[in-house]
């Protein structure tokens, strides 16, 4: 049923495959003037995500939410009553196609083409396709 298909998730406990352990550059837009970096701000990236071993990768829009900011994704009513929190940065992941049975604690791995960038644990899934359809009525 649509109750178990989700279009978005908040992901925490992040890990990155880069040697520095820092988020990859796809999440940042850097302003350079006169040869020096003025500032770097967070931006969204088009990537693919995989949520279970052997599962299909789904194209998605991913935004890195800095530590201390709350993700904009509203949690599903059909999930756990207590929402996990992250002590660091969080990812807002918005899938192009509904993704089946996202579960808190489940791993979500991000790819840019064939390159694995890293990932994290699902803190909570967003509203389900069923909830979004009910709101539209």
Secondary structure, 3 states (H helix, E strand, C coil): CHHHEEEEEEEEEEEECCCCCCCCHHHEEEEEECCEEEEEEECEEEEEEECCCCCCCEEEEEEEECCCCCCCCCECCCCCCCCCCCCCCEEEEEEEEEEECCCCCCEEEEEECCEEEEEEEEEEEECEHHHHHHHHC
